Amino acid sequence: MTEIAGGIAVTLPFEEDFHAESTKKYLDKFIVRNPKLSPEISLKIWRFVENIGASPMSAWYEIAGVHGGGSPIMETIALNLDYDFDEKKRLGRYLSGIDETFDDSKALELEPTFGTSLATNDRQDLKK
């Protein structure tokens, strides 16, 4: 994500600059990459990228991602099994402030397992 975003993830101006009359129009033009999105939505997306890719917590995740538990491609394959990408897109829209609400009832029903999936509603694998 940060590779796609480029340097903007760590070089965003201060929040106040996006509201200052003397700089707002220039910054709005700078951050909008998709003309279908407003500058306000674009800024929320860039701030989200900044928080995920260039925050103190992201450094922890970078270290956790290379802990030596196997090859990167096998880790990617394993993590993508049963992964609900649409759910995460909706969560990303909510966390970045684009959507005002997020229905997490589906995730709240999940229970941890030690079977074929990390989280499932089917507890049959535990009865074996």
N, C-alpha and C positions, 0 to 999 in steps of 0.2 A: 504494500500500500504506500509506504513512504517512497519507494523507488518511482512509482507512478506519479506521486505528488511532487517529487523533486524537492528543491530547497524550501518551498513554501511552508512545509511542515515545521520548519524551525526558524523561519524568518518573517512570520506574520507580524505586522505592526501591532502596537498596543490597541486594546479595545477602544480607548478614548479617541484614537485617531480615526476610527471608522464612524465616529459621531461628530467630529469637529468639522465645521463648515468649510474650512480651508483645505481639508484633505479628503473628505468623504467621497466626492465625485471621482477622484483619481483612484482611490482604493477600491471603490465599487467596480470600476472598470477593470482593475487589475485582478480581482479575485474571481470574477465571473468567467467560467470556461464554457458553460453551456447556456446559450441565450434563452433557453426555456426556464431557467432557474433565476430567481430574484437574487440580488446581492445579499440580502439577509439570509436566505437559505444557503447560498454559497459560503458565506462566512461561517455558518453553523457547521457545514461539512468540513471546512478547513480547520476549524477549531477542534472538531472531533478527531481528524487525522493527526493534528498536533498532539492532542491528549493521548491518543493511542500509540503513536509512533515516536514521540519525542518527550515523553514524560519520565519522571523517576521510576514509575511502575513499569514502563515499557522496557527499561534496562533489565529489570528482574526477569521478565518474560523472555528476553533475548538469551539470557544465560540458561534459563530452564529449557529452552528449545534446543540447546546443543549439549545436553547432559550426557550423551553417549549411550542412549538407549536404543541404538540401531541407526540404520541409514536414514537420511532425511526423506527419501522417497517412500520408504516403508512407513515412516511415521505419518507422512501425509496421507497415504492410502488408509492406514488404520484410523486416523482421525476423521476421515471423510466417510467411513462406513456409517450408515444410518444418520448422517448429519443433515439437519434440516436447514438448508441455506436460506430458504424464504423466511423462516422464523428469525434467523439472525439478521437478515436485511431489515425486517420490521423492527427488531430490537435496536439496530444501529440508527434507524430513522428516529426512534423514540429518544435514545440516549443523546443524539446530536441536536435534539430540539425541533426536528422537522415535524414529527407527529406528536400531538399533545398527550395521547394515551397509548398504553400498550397492554394488550390482553395476554397475561402470562398464565392463564388457567391450564393450557396444555402442558407447559413445563412443570407446573405445580403438581400435576398428577404423576409425574415420573418418579420412579423409585430406583435407588442404586442396586445394581446386581453384580454378580461375578460370572455371568454367563456369556452368551455370544455378543451381548451389547452392553455398553456402559450404563445405559439407562433404558428401561423398558417397562411397559405395563404388564407384560407377560412374565409371570413369576414361575413358569413351569420348569425353567432350567435350574432353579434352586431346589426343586423337589426330587431331583435325580440322585 
